[in-house]
């Protein structure tokens, strides 16, 4: 956990404090970056940029406005989105194929899906859906925050989230061994 005294030392430029913050926060930052960036080298570059930004912008952190993790997550997600934009991998309007609904038992699906199954599905999800889905469902952004972050309307954000959920449901139900009624 990062406490205010450690943050104060970082603001004063203490290299030891920077190292402690880095070592404490790297697993969290890595887990967020890995959800958005799949190429290992790009992932390392983005993480480096995140920590460069953290230490150059640490004076802007105010514990009264929010927690350290919230501030760190916002920097991390923004850096990921910046990378995706710069590499032209951020496309926010994806069409969805309509598939017939299948009715199924939710508990059976949850029992059969592993974390790896879900991560694989997210890896294959179209970028527009995936970015909005991760911002909303995984990182807890609301549609106003998503629209401001991505430069889209709230309606587009809601639409992309709904399409992402339908896409996931279609992926789960495409293979008849998985069933997803009530999951979304």
C-alpha atoms as an extended CHARMM CRD file, in Angstrom:
* protein
*
       184  EXT
         1         1  UNK       CA              0.0000000000        0.0000000000        0.0000000000  PROA      1               0.0000000000
         2         2  UNK       CA              1.2440000000        3.4650000000       -0.8450000000  PROA      2               0.0000000000
         3         3  UNK       CA              0.9530000000        5.9060000000        2.0400000000  PROA      3               0.0000000000
         4         4  UNK       CA              1.0990000000        9.7010000000        2.0380000000  PROA      4               0.0000000000
         5         5  UNK       CA              4.5960000000        9.8360000000        3.5760000000  PROA      5               0.0000000000
         6         6  UNK       CA              5.9770000000        7.7800000000        0.6850000000  PROA      6               0.0000000000
         7         7  UNK       CA              4.2000000000       10.0390000000       -1.8040000000  PROA      7               0.0000000000
         8         8  UNK       CA              5.6840000000       13.0870000000       -0.0540000000  PROA      8               0.0000000000
         9         9  UNK       CA              9.1660000000       11.5910000000       -0.4130000000  PROA      9               0.0000000000
        10        10  UNK       CA              8.4940000000       10.9880000000       -4.1070000000  PROA      10              0.0000000000
        11        11  UNK       CA              7.3940000000       14.6060000000       -4.5080000000  PROA      11              0.0000000000
        12        12  UNK       CA             10.7370000000       15.6280000000       -2.9720000000  PROA      12              0.0000000000
        13        13  UNK       CA             12.5530000000       13.5190000000       -5.5700000000  PROA      13              0.0000000000
        14        14  UNK       CA             13.7080000000       10.6180000000       -3.3810000000  PROA      14              0.0000000000
        15        15  UNK       CA             15.0300000000        7.8370000000       -5.6400000000  PROA      15              0.0000000000
        16        16  UNK       CA             14.5140000000        5.2760000000       -2.8800000000  PROA      16              0.0000000000
        17        17  UNK       CA             10.8560000000        6.3100000000       -2.5820000000  PROA      17              0.0000000000
        18        18  UNK       CA             10.4690000000        6.1010000000       -6.3820000000  PROA      18              0.0000000000
        19        19  UNK       CA             11.8900000000        2.5800000000       -6.2870000000  PROA      19              0.0000000000
        20        20  UNK       CA              9.5430000000        1.5640000000       -3.4990000000  PROA      20              0.0000000000
        21        21  UNK       CA              6.5170000000        2.9650000000       -5.3390000000  PROA      21              0.0000000000
        22        22  UNK       CA              7.6170000000        1.2200000000       -8.5300000000  PROA      22              0.0000000000
        23        23  UNK       CA              8.1360000000       -2.1440000000       -6.8110000000  PROA      23              0.0000000000
        24        24  UNK       CA              4.8160000000       -1.8820000000       -4.9900000000  PROA      24              0.0000000000
        25        25  UNK       CA              2.7860000000       -0.7520000000       -8.0090000000  PROA      25              0.0000000000
        26        26  UNK       CA              4.3390000000       -2.7130000000      -10.8980000000  PROA      26              0.0000000000
        27        27  UNK       CA              2.1010000000       -5.8050000000      -10.5070000000  PROA      27              0.0000000000
        28        28  UNK       CA             -1.0390000000       -3.6500000000      -10.5580000000  PROA      28              0.0000000000
        29        29  UNK       CA              0.1320000000       -1.5290000000      -13.5100000000  PROA      29              0.0000000000
        30        30  UNK       CA              1.1940000000       -4.6390000000      -15.4270000000  PROA      30              0.0000000000
        31        31  UNK       CA             -2.2060000000       -6.2770000000      -14.9220000000  PROA      31              0.0000000000
        32        32  UNK       CA             -4.0190000000       -3.1890000000      -16.2450000000  PROA      32              0.0000000000
        33        33  UNK       CA             -1.6730000000       -2.7100000000      -19.2110000000  PROA      33              0.0000000000
        34        34  UNK       CA             -1.8340000000       -6.3920000000      -20.1680000000  PROA      34              0.0000000000
        35        35  UNK       CA             -5.6170000000       -6.1430000000      -20.5840000000  PROA      35              0.0000000000
        36        36  UNK       CA             -5.2060000000       -3.4410000000      -23.2380000000  PROA      36              0.0000000000
        37        37  UNK       CA             -1.8380000000       -4.2160000000      -24.8530000000  PROA      37              0.0000000000
        38        38  UNK       CA             -1.0340000000       -7.7740000000      -25.9200000000  PROA      38              0.0000000000
        39        39  UNK       CA              2.3660000000       -7.3810000000      -27.5570000000  PROA      39              0.0000000000
        40        40  UNK       CA              5.0280000000       -7.9690000000      -24.8840000000  PROA      40              0.0000000000
        41        41  UNK       CA              7.4330000000       -5.2780000000      -26.1310000000  PROA      41              0.0000000000
        42        42  UNK       CA              4.6400000000       -2.7100000000      -26.4390000000  PROA      42              0.0000000000
        43        43  UNK       CA              3.4790000000       -3.6680000000      -22.9480000000  PROA      43              0.0000000000
        44        44  UNK       CA              6.9370000000       -2.9570000000      -21.5250000000  PROA      44              0.0000000000
        45        45  UNK       CA              7.0780000000        0.3870000000      -23.3460000000  PROA      45              0.0000000000
        46        46  UNK       CA              3.6790000000        1.4320000000      -22.0330000000  PROA      46              0.0000000000
        47        47  UNK       CA              4.6020000000        0.4530000000      -18.4630000000  PROA      47              0.0000000000
        48        48  UNK       CA              7.7550000000        2.5500000000      -18.7430000000  PROA      48              0.0000000000
        49        49  UNK       CA              5.6870000000        5.4910000000      -19.9760000000  PROA      49              0.0000000000
        50        50  UNK       CA              3.1970000000        5.0110000000      -17.1260000000  PROA      50              0.0000000000
        51        51  UNK       CA              5.8860000000        5.2520000000      -14.4660000000  PROA      51              0.0000000000
        52        52  UNK       CA              7.5740000000        8.1740000000      -16.2140000000  PROA      52              0.0000000000
        53        53  UNK       CA              4.2380000000        9.9780000000      -16.1280000000  PROA      53              0.0000000000
        54        54  UNK       CA              3.5680000000        8.9510000000      -12.5050000000  PROA      54              0.0000000000
        55        55  UNK       CA              6.8590000000       10.4100000000      -11.3150000000  PROA      55              0.0000000000
        56        56  UNK       CA              6.6560000000       13.5760000000      -13.4190000000  PROA      56              0.0000000000
        57        57  UNK       CA              3.0250000000       14.2170000000      -12.4590000000  PROA      57              0.0000000000
        58        58  UNK       CA              3.1560000000       13.0580000000       -8.8280000000  PROA      58              0.0000000000
        59        59  UNK       CA              2.7920000000       16.6880000000       -7.6870000000  PROA      59              0.0000000000
        60        60  UNK       CA             -0.7440000000       16.6310000000       -9.1190000000  PROA      60              0.0000000000
        61        61  UNK       CA             -1.8250000000       13.7110000000       -6.9250000000  PROA      61              0.0000000000
        62        62  UNK       CA             -4.2090000000       14.8360000000       -4.1680000000  PROA      62              0.0000000000
        63        63  UNK       CA             -5.3720000000       12.2170000000       -1.6850000000  PROA      63              0.0000000000
        64        64  UNK       CA             -8.4650000000       14.2970000000       -0.9170000000  PROA      64              0.0000000000
        65        65  UNK       CA             -9.6680000000       13.9260000000       -4.5200000000  PROA      65              0.0000000000
        66        66  UNK       CA             -9.2820000000       10.1530000000       -4.6820000000  PROA      66              0.0000000000
        67        67  UNK       CA             -7.2360000000        7.1270000000       -3.8180000000  PROA      67              0.0000000000
        68        68  UNK       CA             -3.7500000000        6.3970000000       -5.0890000000  PROA      68              0.0000000000
        69        69  UNK       CA             -4.9750000000        3.3560000000       -7.0490000000  PROA      69              0.0000000000
        70        70  UNK       CA             -7.6660000000        5.3960000000       -8.7900000000  PROA      70              0.0000000000
        71        71  UNK       CA             -5.1060000000        8.0220000000       -9.8060000000  PROA      71              0.0000000000
        72        72  UNK       CA             -2.6210000000        5.3640000000      -10.9290000000  PROA      72              0.0000000000
        73        73  UNK       CA             -5.2800000000        3.4180000000      -12.8690000000  PROA      73              0.0000000000
        74        74  UNK       CA             -6.3750000000        6.5690000000      -14.6970000000  PROA      74              0.0000000000
        75        75  UNK       CA             -2.8000000000        7.3130000000      -15.7760000000  PROA      75              0.0000000000
        76        76  UNK       CA             -2.2910000000        3.6800000000      -16.8040000000  PROA      76              0.0000000000
        77        77  UNK       CA             -5.5030000000        3.4060000000      -18.8240000000  PROA      77              0.0000000000
        78        78  UNK       CA             -4.8880000000        6.7680000000      -20.4940000000  PROA      78              0.0000000000
        79        79  UNK       CA             -1.3570000000        5.6900000000      -21.4380000000  PROA      79              0.0000000000
        80        80  UNK       CA             -2.7240000000        2.4440000000      -22.9090000000  PROA      80              0.0000000000
        81        81  UNK       CA             -5.3020000000        4.3450000000      -24.9420000000  PROA      81              0.0000000000
        82        82  UNK       CA             -2.6490000000        6.8000000000      -26.1170000000  PROA      82              0.0000000000
        83        83  UNK       CA             -0.5340000000        3.8710000000      -27.2950000000  PROA      83              0.0000000000
        84        84  UNK       CA             -3.4790000000        2.2450000000      -29.0790000000  PROA      84              0.0000000000
        85        85  UNK       CA             -4.3000000000        5.5280000000      -30.8150000000  PROA      85              0.0000000000
        86        86  UNK       CA             -0.6850000000        6.0630000000      -31.8900000000  PROA      86              0.0000000000
        87        87  UNK       CA             -0.4730000000        2.5740000000      -33.3440000000  PROA      87              0.0000000000
        88        88  UNK       CA             -3.8770000000        2.9320000000      -35.0190000000  PROA      88              0.0000000000
        89        89  UNK       CA             -5.2510000000       -0.0380000000      -33.0760000000  PROA      89              0.0000000000
        90        90  UNK       CA             -8.1000000000        1.9230000000      -31.5140000000  PROA      90              0.0000000000
        91        91  UNK       CA            -11.2180000000        1.7050000000      -33.6330000000  PROA      91              0.0000000000
        92        92  UNK       CA            -14.3590000000        2.5870000000      -31.7820000000  PROA      92              0.0000000000
        93        93  UNK       CA            -17.1090000000        1.6980000000      -34.2120000000  PROA      93              0.0000000000
        94        94  UNK       CA            -17.4800000000       -2.0160000000      -34.7740000000  PROA      94              0.0000000000
        95        95  UNK       CA            -20.5370000000       -3.6180000000      -36.3930000000  PROA      95              0.0000000000
        96        96  UNK       CA            -22.0880000000       -6.6450000000      -34.7310000000  PROA      96              0.0000000000
        97        97  UNK       CA            -23.3340000000       -9.7470000000      -36.4080000000  PROA      97              0.0000000000
        98        98  UNK       CA            -26.7890000000      -10.6930000000      -35.2830000000  PROA      98              0.0000000000
        99        99  UNK       CA            -26.9570000000      -14.2500000000      -33.9920000000  PROA      99              0.0000000000
       100       100  UNK       CA            -29.9750000000      -16.1050000000      -32.7260000000  PROA      100             0.0000000000
       101       101  UNK       CA            -30.3950000000      -16.1050000000      -28.9630000000  PROA      101             0.0000000000
       102       102  UNK       CA            -29.9150000000      -19.4150000000      -27.2080000000  PROA      102             0.0000000000
       103       103  UNK       CA            -31.3260000000      -20.2040000000      -23.8470000000  PROA      103             0.0000000000
       104       104  UNK       CA            -29.0500000000      -21.7700000000      -21.3210000000  PROA      104             0.0000000000
       105       105  UNK       CA            -28.1880000000      -22.3250000000      -17.6880000000  PROA      105             0.0000000000
       106       106  UNK       CA            -26.0240000000      -19.5340000000      -16.2390000000  PROA      106             0.0000000000
       107       107  UNK       CA            -24.4000000000      -21.6410000000      -13.5140000000  PROA      107             0.0000000000
       108       108  UNK       CA            -23.2250000000      -24.1750000000      -16.0960000000  PROA      108             0.0000000000
       109       109  UNK       CA            -21.4660000000      -21.4160000000      -18.0570000000  PROA      109             0.0000000000
       110       110  UNK       CA            -19.7940000000      -19.9360000000      -15.0170000000  PROA      110             0.0000000000
       111       111  UNK       CA            -18.5570000000      -23.3620000000      -13.9460000000  PROA      111             0.0000000000
       112       112  UNK       CA            -17.0790000000      -24.0790000000      -17.3740000000  PROA      112             0.0000000000
       113       113  UNK       CA            -15.4020000000      -20.7170000000      -18.0800000000  PROA      113             0.0000000000
       114       114  UNK       CA            -11.8990000000      -20.2350000000      -16.7510000000  PROA      114             0.0000000000
       115       115  UNK       CA            -10.0160000000      -16.9730000000      -16.4140000000  PROA      115             0.0000000000
       116       116  UNK       CA             -7.9770000000      -18.0340000000      -19.4460000000  PROA      116             0.0000000000
       117       117  UNK       CA            -11.1800000000      -18.5630000000      -21.4670000000  PROA      117             0.0000000000
       118       118  UNK       CA            -12.3350000000      -15.0500000000      -20.6450000000  PROA      118             0.0000000000
       119       119  UNK       CA             -8.9160000000      -13.5150000000      -21.3520000000  PROA      119             0.0000000000
       120       120  UNK       CA             -8.7930000000      -15.3180000000      -24.7060000000  PROA      120             0.0000000000
       121       121  UNK       CA            -12.2340000000      -14.0130000000      -25.6120000000  PROA      121             0.0000000000
       122       122  UNK       CA            -11.1740000000      -10.4680000000      -24.6930000000  PROA      122             0.0000000000
       123       123  UNK       CA             -8.0360000000      -10.8720000000      -26.7990000000  PROA      123             0.0000000000
       124       124  UNK       CA            -10.1760000000      -11.7130000000      -29.8290000000  PROA      124             0.0000000000
       125       125  UNK       CA            -12.8570000000       -9.0880000000      -29.1740000000  PROA      125             0.0000000000
       126       126  UNK       CA            -12.9030000000       -6.1880000000      -31.6720000000  PROA      126             0.0000000000
       127       127  UNK       CA            -10.9520000000       -3.2290000000      -30.2220000000  PROA      127             0.0000000000
       128       128  UNK       CA            -13.8740000000       -0.7930000000      -30.0930000000  PROA      128             0.0000000000
       129       129  UNK       CA            -15.9590000000       -3.1540000000      -28.0210000000  PROA      129             0.0000000000
       130       130  UNK       CA            -13.0250000000       -4.3030000000      -25.9100000000  PROA      130             0.0000000000
       131       131  UNK       CA            -11.8640000000       -0.8200000000      -24.9130000000  PROA      131             0.0000000000
       132       132  UNK       CA            -15.3230000000        0.3000000000      -23.7900000000  PROA      132             0.0000000000
       133       133  UNK       CA            -16.0070000000       -3.0650000000      -22.1010000000  PROA      133             0.0000000000
       134       134  UNK       CA            -12.7650000000       -2.9480000000      -20.1180000000  PROA      134             0.0000000000
       135       135  UNK       CA            -13.1740000000        0.6990000000      -19.1680000000  PROA      135             0.0000000000
       136       136  UNK       CA            -16.7350000000        0.0820000000      -17.9750000000  PROA      136             0.0000000000
       137       137  UNK       CA            -16.8390000000       -3.4430000000      -16.5780000000  PROA      137             0.0000000000
       138       138  UNK       CA            -13.2590000000       -4.0000000000      -15.4640000000  PROA      138             0.0000000000
       139       139  UNK       CA            -11.9910000000       -0.5070000000      -14.6180000000  PROA      139             0.0000000000
       140       140  UNK       CA            -15.2970000000        0.9080000000      -13.3520000000  PROA      140             0.0000000000
       141       141  UNK       CA            -15.5730000000        3.9940000000      -15.5490000000  PROA      141             0.0000000000
       142       142  UNK       CA            -19.0720000000        5.3770000000      -16.1250000000  PROA      142             0.0000000000
       143       143  UNK       CA            -20.2950000000        6.3540000000      -19.6000000000  PROA      143             0.0000000000
       144       144  UNK       CA            -19.5610000000       10.0410000000      -19.0040000000  PROA      144             0.0000000000
       145       145  UNK       CA            -15.9370000000        9.2530000000      -18.1280000000  PROA      145             0.0000000000
       146       146  UNK       CA            -15.6260000000        6.8750000000      -21.0790000000  PROA      146             0.0000000000
       147       147  UNK       CA            -17.0370000000        9.4450000000      -23.4840000000  PROA      147             0.0000000000
       148       148  UNK       CA            -14.6070000000       12.1130000000      -22.2130000000  PROA      148             0.0000000000
       149       149  UNK       CA            -11.6310000000        9.7380000000      -22.2590000000  PROA      149             0.0000000000
       150       150  UNK       CA            -12.2720000000        8.3770000000      -25.7480000000  PROA      150             0.0000000000
       151       151  UNK       CA            -13.7980000000       11.4720000000      -27.3260000000  PROA      151             0.0000000000
       152       152  UNK       CA            -17.0890000000        9.7510000000      -28.1320000000  PROA      152             0.0000000000
       153       153  UNK       CA            -20.6750000000       10.3870000000      -27.0750000000  PROA      153             0.0000000000
       154       154  UNK       CA            -22.2680000000        8.6710000000      -24.0930000000  PROA      154             0.0000000000
       155       155  UNK       CA            -24.7160000000        7.0300000000      -26.5160000000  PROA      155             0.0000000000
       156       156  UNK       CA            -21.8030000000        5.5410000000      -28.4710000000  PROA      156             0.0000000000
       157       157  UNK       CA            -20.2360000000        4.3300000000      -25.2220000000  PROA      157             0.0000000000
       158       158  UNK       CA            -23.4540000000        2.5920000000      -24.1570000000  PROA      158             0.0000000000
       159       159  UNK       CA            -23.9160000000        1.1470000000      -27.6380000000  PROA      159             0.0000000000
       160       160  UNK       CA            -20.3700000000       -0.2370000000      -27.7760000000  PROA      160             0.0000000000
       161       161  UNK       CA            -20.7610000000       -1.7650000000      -24.2990000000  PROA      161             0.0000000000
       162       162  UNK       CA            -24.0080000000       -3.4750000000      -25.3160000000  PROA      162             0.0000000000
       163       163  UNK       CA            -22.3880000000       -4.7230000000      -28.5030000000  PROA      163             0.0000000000
       164       164  UNK       CA            -19.4100000000       -6.0230000000      -26.5030000000  PROA      164             0.0000000000
       165       165  UNK       CA            -21.7490000000       -7.9590000000      -24.2220000000  PROA      165             0.0000000000
       166       166  UNK       CA            -23.5920000000       -9.4050000000      -27.2250000000  PROA      166             0.0000000000
       167       167  UNK       CA            -20.2810000000      -10.2830000000      -28.8570000000  PROA      167             0.0000000000
       168       168  UNK       CA            -19.1270000000      -12.1060000000      -25.7070000000  PROA      168             0.0000000000
       169       169  UNK       CA            -22.4430000000      -13.9090000000      -25.4420000000  PROA      169             0.0000000000
       170       170  UNK       CA            -22.1680000000      -14.9740000000      -29.0830000000  PROA      170             0.0000000000
       171       171  UNK       CA            -18.6280000000      -16.2360000000      -28.4970000000  PROA      171             0.0000000000
       172       172  UNK       CA            -19.7300000000      -18.2420000000      -25.4960000000  PROA      172             0.0000000000
       173       173  UNK       CA            -22.7810000000      -19.7070000000      -27.2130000000  PROA      173             0.0000000000
       174       174  UNK       CA            -21.0630000000      -20.2840000000      -30.5770000000  PROA      174             0.0000000000
       175       175  UNK       CA            -19.5180000000      -23.4030000000      -29.1440000000  PROA      175             0.0000000000
       176       176  UNK       CA            -22.4510000000      -25.4850000000      -27.9170000000  PROA      176             0.0000000000
       177       177  UNK       CA            -20.4950000000      -26.7210000000      -24.9090000000  PROA      177             0.0000000000
       178       178  UNK       CA            -20.9350000000      -23.2380000000      -23.3820000000  PROA      178             0.0000000000
       179       179  UNK       CA            -24.2870000000      -21.7230000000      -22.5670000000  PROA      179             0.0000000000
       180       180  UNK       CA            -24.8360000000      -18.1200000000      -21.5030000000  PROA      180             0.0000000000
       181       181  UNK       CA            -28.4520000000      -17.2570000000      -20.8100000000  PROA      181             0.0000000000
       182       182  UNK       CA            -28.7220000000      -14.7070000000      -18.0210000000  PROA      182             0.0000000000
       183       183  UNK       CA            -24.9700000000      -14.0450000000      -17.9540000000  PROA      183             0.0000000000
       184       184  UNK       CA            -25.4170000000      -10.6390000000      -19.5820000000  PROA      184             0.0000000000
